[in-house]
Amino acid sequence: MGRHQAVRTPVFNGPAGWSVILPPVAPRARLDGSTGCDVAIVGGGFAGLSAARRLHQIDPGLDVAILDAARISEGGTGRNSGFMIDLPHELTSSDYAGSGDSHDRQLTRLNRHAIDFAAQAVAEYGIPEGWFQRSGKINAAASEAGLAANESYARHLHDLGEAHELLDARAMHEITGTGYYRGGLYTPGTAMIQPAGYVQGLAAGLERGGVRIYENSPVLTIETAPQGWRLATAQGALLAQRVIMANNGHLESFGFKRGRLMHIMLNACMTEELSPEAIRALGGQECWGATPSDPMGTTVRRIGPAQGGNRIVIRQGGYYRPDMQTSAADLARLVDHMRQKFDARFPMLKGLRFAYCWSGHLCLSKNGVSVMRELEPGLFAACVDNGLGTTRSTLTGIGAAEMLCGRSSMITEFFTAEAEPGRLPPHPFDTIGANAYMRWKEWQSRLE
Ligand SMILES: Cc1cc2nc3c(=O)[nH]c(=O)nc-3n(C[C@H](O)[C@H](O)[C@H](O)COP(=O)(O)OP(=O)(O)OC[C@H]3O[C@@H](n4cnc5c(N)ncnc54)[C@H](O)[C@@H]3O)c2cc1C
């Protein structure tokens, strides 16, 4: 209790491609000098922006300020593949099924609440339709094992009473243009977002409602002050009655949940714009999104002009890095790997350049729980995305705001009932064990 100092602040490797392909947004001011607010939010990703929106909905009179270490949409929130998934999506399973029908029904209800919350923001703030589309997604299968995983997941969805459609190789070819996939499992409830566009739209809407956002303002210390908390950056200080930490894995950088959070780096590449000839050679539909039938496989997404150009986005390969950073060598190795995956799927696009390659950080706990609770009086957390922050961090943000305002809801009840994140083996055994496990799982899912 008292003083929490950041031992590290975020470092990003590679441009967040989703931002670069949109018209530039003027930088926001950084925090300079001393100022005050009712609620300070550390982190302007899905969690922080959703918390601000929910606070504003509950009490429009609250003076809310957000501090982000970087630009809005430069962090993890602008680096993901943009699948806002409604259904169970258990990354540690072999087919995404969760830990039981009743838990999965509850998660689905919560995820849909997050998607509806985002859809309302899109309507209210005039966010372009192409940046948030409820178009569904496909679990794509390229091997016998992949087809079996899809069938097993389809049985689970049938038991849950959820709509789904198994697709054969021909249907997959018609959608994606590639003959690589042998089958697919379409589910209609996923919203496909242009992550940078969506969060920039959310941030702009919040600002019009009076929320202040400071960019390039990493918080270095958080300490108790006479009327609440004092947050210090290199150039300024923010005095706040209450604080929401919405900085995902960097919660640990302030000393919270030490030895309990797993920091995973994921990588993605986005192609240059497809020429009209390349579009003809590829065929298929203009927009589609395919997660791999095996959670450790390769995610592929095709986007169109409404998202920032006719391009393909590919994501593959995760590794455990307690320092939350990707080295240039890590990224180069993964880009080579993604090139191979891309060429195997799209031989008709051989030579198409990757225009942007980047890595991003996500934060898991061993037992799949988030940290959404009051850590100390007046200091709340909306952290630990478990790899699915488009929905999960939207939910923890909403929940933290509700809790701060003394409200209880299905979201606050769900997260406050969760256990503590499980303790990890000590360094370096955690890193060696996690990386060896991930390499093995990736090898097993190499065709997917
Ligand atoms: C390649 C890739 C693909 C992914 N694909 C998907 C997907 O398709 N669907 C999905 O649901 N999830 C996906 N994810 C995960 C998703 O990006 C994260 O779950 C999500 O970004 C978490 O949101 P958040 O708001 O909790 O945290 P973040 O997005 O990490 O935001 C936290 C913010 O806190 C800021 N911050 C940190 N420390 C400080 C500090 N000291 N002071 C001020 N600010 C600070 C950071 O700058 C950052 O902006 C993917 C991730 C990657 C990397």
The ligand as an SDF file (V2000), in Angstrom:
LIG
                    3D

 53 58  0  0  0  0  0  0  0  0999 V2000
   -0.6790  -10.1940  -33.0710 C   0  0  0  0  0  0  0  0  0  0  0  0
   -1.8280  -10.2090  -32.0980 C   0  0  0  0  0  0  0  0  0  0  0  0
   -3.0740  -10.7010  -32.4950 C   0  0  0  0  0  0  0  0  0  0  0  0
   -4.1560  -10.6910  -31.5970 C   0  0  0  0  0  0  0  0  0  0  0  0
   -5.3940  -11.0380  -32.0580 N   0  0  0  0  0  0  0  0  0  0  0  0
   -6.4770  -10.9170  -31.2400 C   0  0  0  0  0  0  0  0  0  0  0  0
   -7.7900  -11.1270  -31.7350 C   0  0  0  0  0  0  0  0  0  0  0  0
   -8.0130  -11.3630  -32.9310 O   0  0  0  0  0  0  0  0  0  0  0  0
   -8.8150  -11.0410  -30.8580 N   0  0  0  0  0  0  0  0  0  0  0  0
   -8.6260  -10.7100  -29.5350 C   0  0  0  0  0  0  0  0  0  0  0  0
   -9.5970  -10.6500  -28.7850 O   0  0  0  0  0  0  0  0  0  0  0  0
   -7.3900  -10.4530  -29.0680 N   0  0  0  0  0  0  0  0  0  0  0  0
   -6.3200  -10.5290  -29.8760 C   0  0  0  0  0  0  0  0  0  0  0  0
   -5.0750  -10.2230  -29.4100 N   0  0  0  0  0  0  0  0  0  0  0  0
   -4.9370   -9.7930  -28.0200 C   0  0  0  0  0  0  0  0  0  0  0  0
   -5.3890   -8.3380  -27.8330 C   0  0  0  0  0  0  0  0  0  0  0  0
   -4.6210   -7.4660  -28.6130 O   0  0  0  0  0  0  0  0  0  0  0  0
   -5.2350   -7.9580  -26.3710 C   0  0  0  0  0  0  0  0  0  0  0  0
   -5.9620   -8.8930  -25.6440 O   0  0  0  0  0  0  0  0  0  0  0  0
   -5.7680   -6.5610  -26.0940 C   0  0  0  0  0  0  0  0  0  0  0  0
   -5.0010   -5.6000  -26.7420 O   0  0  0  0  0  0  0  0  0  0  0  0
   -5.7560   -6.2810  -24.5940 C   0  0  0  0  0  0  0  0  0  0  0  0
   -6.3670   -5.0180  -24.3920 O   0  0  0  0  0  0  0  0  0  0  0  0
   -6.0440   -4.2030  -23.0780 P   0  0  0  0  0  0  0  0  0  0  0  0
   -6.7530   -2.9050  -23.1720 O   0  0  0  0  0  0  0  0  0  0  0  0
   -6.3030   -5.0510  -21.8940 O   0  0  0  0  0  0  0  0  0  0  0  0
   -4.4630   -4.0130  -23.0910 O   0  0  0  0  0  0  0  0  0  0  0  0
   -3.5420   -3.2760  -24.1470 P   0  0  0  0  0  0  0  0  0  0  0  0
   -4.1500   -3.2590  -25.4850 O   0  0  0  0  0  0  0  0  0  0  0  0
   -2.1950   -3.8700  -23.9760 O   0  0  0  0  0  0  0  0  0  0  0  0
   -3.5580   -1.7900  -23.6140 O   0  0  0  0  0  0  0  0  0  0  0  0
   -2.8700   -1.4230  -22.4540 C   0  0  0  0  0  0  0  0  0  0  0  0
   -2.3990   -0.0080  -22.6400 C   0  0  0  0  0  0  0  0  0  0  0  0
   -1.7110    0.3690  -21.4370 O   0  0  0  0  0  0  0  0  0  0  0  0
   -0.6590    1.2120  -21.7930 C   0  0  0  0  0  0  0  0  0  0  0  0
    0.3190    1.2130  -20.6830 N   0  0  0  0  0  0  0  0  0  0  0  0
    1.0640    0.2010  -20.2040 C   0  0  0  0  0  0  0  0  0  0  0  0
    1.8450    0.6210  -19.2020 N   0  0  0  0  0  0  0  0  0  0  0  0
    1.5590    1.9350  -19.0290 C   0  0  0  0  0  0  0  0  0  0  0  0
    2.0330    2.9410  -18.1550 C   0  0  0  0  0  0  0  0  0  0  0  0
    2.9830    2.6960  -17.2350 N   0  0  0  0  0  0  0  0  0  0  0  0
    1.5240    4.2030  -18.2620 N   0  0  0  0  0  0  0  0  0  0  0  0
    0.5650    4.4860  -19.1890 C   0  0  0  0  0  0  0  0  0  0  0  0
    0.0930    3.5680  -20.0400 N   0  0  0  0  0  0  0  0  0  0  0  0
    0.5720    2.3180  -19.9650 C   0  0  0  0  0  0  0  0  0  0  0  0
   -0.1090    0.6270  -23.1010 C   0  0  0  0  0  0  0  0  0  0  0  0
    0.5830    1.5910  -23.8480 O   0  0  0  0  0  0  0  0  0  0  0  0
   -1.3890    0.1510  -23.7740 C   0  0  0  0  0  0  0  0  0  0  0  0
   -1.8980    1.0940  -24.7030 O   0  0  0  0  0  0  0  0  0  0  0  0
   -3.9730  -10.2430  -30.2690 C   0  0  0  0  0  0  0  0  0  0  0  0
   -2.7260   -9.7550  -29.8650 C   0  0  0  0  0  0  0  0  0  0  0  0
   -1.6670   -9.7240  -30.7640 C   0  0  0  0  0  0  0  0  0  0  0  0
   -0.3550   -9.1660  -30.3090 C   0  0  0  0  0  0  0  0  0  0  0  0
  1  2  1  0
  2  3  1  0
  2 52  2  0
  3  4  2  0
  4  5  1  0
  4 50  1  0
  5  6  2  0
  6  7  1  0
  6 13  1  0
  7  8  2  0
  7  9  1  0
  9 10  1  0
 10 11  2  0
 10 12  1  0
 12 13  2  0
 13 14  1  0
 14 15  1  0
 14 50  1  0
 15 16  1  0
 16 17  1  0
 16 18  1  0
 18 19  1  0
 18 20  1  0
 20 21  1  0
 20 22  1  0
 22 23  1  0
 23 24  1  0
 24 25  2  0
 24 26  1  0
 24 27  1  0
 27 28  1  0
 28 29  2  0
 28 30  1  0
 28 31  1  0
 31 32  1  0
 32 33  1  0
 33 34  1  0
 33 48  1  0
 34 35  1  0
 35 36  1  0
 35 46  1  0
 36 37  1  0
 36 45  1  0
 37 38  2  0
 38 39  1  0
 39 40  1  0
 39 45  2  0
 40 41  1  0
 40 42  2  0
 42 43  1  0
 43 44  2  0
 44 45  1  0
 46 47  1  0
 46 48  1  0
 48 49  1  0
 50 51  2  0
 51 52  1  0
 52 53  1  0
M  END
$$$$
